[in-house]
Amino acid sequence: MDMWRIPVAGGLLLAGAAIAAPRADVPSQEDLPPETRELLATAPEDTARGALTTVLVDIDPLGAVGPVPWTVHSVPFLNVRSGPTTGSADVGDLAGGSTVFGDYYLVVESDEEWLSHTFAGTERWSSVTGLTRPHPVNVENIATFGNLPYGTEIVNRWWGLPLDYEPSDLVPVPPGYAGGQTSRQLRTEALSQAMAMIDAMRLDGLDMFISSPYRSGPTQKSIYDGNVASSGLNQRFSAPPGHSEHQLGATIDFARPGGGFLNNTDPQHAWLVENGARFGYRQTYTADNTEETGYIEEPWHWRHIGLRETGYDAWAVR
Ligand SMILES: [Zn+2]
């Protein structure tokens, strides 16, 4: 699973003026101080947005990359609207596969995210639920190496992978490590290290299994579109296509033998915190990095970042 929360830039768009905030001090929506909440509540009506209040979101919290377009994953097209709400006028379409530059806003009243962009010379809006944004470094590394080198991939709420990226070295996870299931896949090194890790855990008297490993871009799109359709544009539990670490084929949601994802109180989690690095595995989303990653803490979600990254040698471990 990938579940996120939103880092909101301190810059508020009030009466059409964006105020930049220091990057080092980017509060989340929940952390907005009472004064800001009050300011938002009493913000003057902006004619471009009707009565809605929009807050500029920092979509590059890991560092400035420069303007990078969003790609439309909606098919056959994404609606362009006069305001940041599905209740506003439908004024055009962005074709599936096309790209668009824009500013990313949170709409306070609806908790929805909308991209402000120039369409036919006028400021218009499209829901970000139809957009994805591959990171230029990922695109370049795929062109150079084919499969992305472990640990170099940049995947978070704001940056992602091309939807058609699929590692060529995916192999089936043996049922004994997958809770009896036969359809699960991981990249070769990610799998061999995960199996060695589970073997080592079993020698210590604990057990867990690989519950959710690789998911393709199209699979993630199907899951995401379904969740948006059923839970609304403001759902926060499903990652957009291209923005899930599971597409790397190097990331695993671990579950307890009886079922259910690992949580902070499970001895298996404590074991992973102590030993995961020996096998190149790291918990991606911790309580300490929610601002940087845009995701909530996920004790069950571990990613293979390569053995050199963690300072251990593959053969010395065995
Ligand atoms: Zn996950």
Residues whose N, C-alpha, C, O or C-beta is under 5 A from the ligand:
A	BS01	ZN	M1 D2 D253 H301
